[in-house]
Amino acid sequence: MLPPAHIQIILQIKERLALGHPLWAVTGSTSFALQGLDVPVHDIDIQTDADGAYFFARLFSEYIIEPVHFCGTDQIRSHFGRFLWDGILIEVMGDVQKPELDGTWGSPTDLLRWRRYVTLQDRQIPVLDLRYEADAYRRLGRLERAEQLERFCAGNRCDLVD
C-alpha cells in the first residue's frame, strides 16, 4: 500500500508529464506496490528516455536536489537526477543501460515494450513489467529482490495488470 503523499505526487507527475512527454514509467518499490506486492516504499523512481529525464527536470525544477546528468557505475548508467518533493525523494533515470555479457553496454530499456498500466484513483499509471524488473535486479546482482519478484509473478498474472 502506498502512502497518501506518494499517491498524490504520482498523480501530479502523471498530470504534468501528459502535457509534453508521455514516455515514462514508475519503477522500483513504488511500482511493485502499485502492482500488488507488499513492500516498504520510501522513494519514487521514474524511468524515461534521455529527453524525458531533462524534460522532467525542467517541469519540476523547483524540486531538484541533484540536476539530471549522465552518470553510472560498472553495472548501470543513465541520465540521472534527484528531486525532493514534500519530503519524498524522486529519482529519475533516462535511457537506462546495463552491460551485456561481452562487456558492451546494452541498448536503453525499451519502455514501450515493458510498460504496463495500473489504475490509481481512476487514472492509468505506467509501471514497468515485474518480469522485466526481476531480470534487471538479477543482472544487478540483487538476487533477493529478483527472487521476490519471480515468486510473486509465479503466483500472479504479471503480464496482465489493469
N, C-alpha and C positions, 0 to 999 in steps of 0.2 A: 504494500500500500504506500502510495506516495504522500509525503507531507503536503498540506494545502498550499504552502508557499511555492513548492516545486511545480504543482499543477498550474498555478496562476502564471508563473514565469513561462512554462512551456506553452501555454495558450497564447501569451503575449508574443513569444518568439514566432509561433506559427502565424499569427495575425500579421505581424510586421514583415516577416520574410515573404509572405504571399504577395507583397507589393512589388517584389523585384527579383527574388531568387528562390525558385521552388525546389532546387536540388539540394536536399539536406535530409538528415535522419538523426533521431535520438539514438544513442548507443550507450554501452556500459550499463551500470547498475540501474539507472533510471529506465532505460529501455527494458531491462529484464523485469523490473517491477511492473511496467506498463503491460508486459506480455504474460504476467501471472506468476512470476517467481516471487517467493518470499525472501527478499534480500534487503539488507540495510541500504538506504540511499542517502548520500551526503551531497554529492555534486550533480551537475548536469553536463553530460558530454554530447557534443554535436559533431557529426561528420558531414562534410560537404566537399565540394571541389575547391581548388585554389581560389578561383574568383569568388566563390561563396564565402570563404573564410574572410577575405578582405571586405566583401560587401557587409558581412555580419559586423565586422569591426567599425565600419562607417555608420551603420544603422544603430549600433549600440555603443557608440564611442564614449558615452558618459559612464560606462561600467568597466572600461578597460583597466586592467592592472598589469597586464603583460601584452604589449602590442603583437599582433599577428606577424610572424616571421617564419622563414623556412628553417627548420632545425630537425634534429633527430639523434638517434643512437645507432648502434650496430644492429638493432632489432626492428626499428620503426622510424619513419621520418614523415614529416608533413609540414604544411603551413599552419602553424600552431599559435594560438593566443589564449589568454585567460581574462576572464571578466568576473567581477563581483557585483551581484545584483541582489539587493536586500539581504545581504549576508550569505548568499549562496554562490559558491564557486561554479562558474561555467567554463568549460574547456572546449574550444573549437579547433577542429583538425580538418584541414583541406588537403585533398589528394593524398590520402594516407597510402604509404607504400611499405612493404615488408620485403626482406631479402628472399630470393629463391634459393634452392639447394646449391646452385652453382656459384652463389655469392653475388650475382647481379641483383639489382633492385627490380622487383615486380612492378607491374602496372598499378596505378592507383586503384583503390577499391571501386568497383563498378556499382555505384549506388542504385542505379536503375534496376540492376539485376537482383540485388539483395534487399532492397527496401520493401517493407510491408507496412500495413496500416493498422492501427488500433484506434478504437473510439475512446475519446476522453471528453466528457461533458458534451456529447453530441458533435464533436469535431474529430476529423480524421487526422491522426498524428503519425508521421512517418517514423518507423523504427527499423533497425537492422535485423534481419532474419537470425534467429537464435542458432541455427545450424552454422551460418557464416561466423557468428560470434564465437561459437565453440572452436571452430577451426582456427580463427585468429588468435584466441587465447592459447591454444595448443602450440601454435607457431611461435608465440612469445614466451613459451616456457611456463605459462601459468596453468599448470595441469589440473590443479584442484578446481579452478573455476571452469575450465573446459569440461571436466568430467561432470560437474554440477549441471551445466547446460545440456550436456548429452543425456544425462539421466532424465532431466525434465522433458526433453524432446522425445525420449523413448516412451514416456507415458502420456504425451500430449500431441496434438497435431500442430507442430511448429510451423508447418508450411501453410497453415490456414488460420491466420489471425484475422480479427474483424476487418 
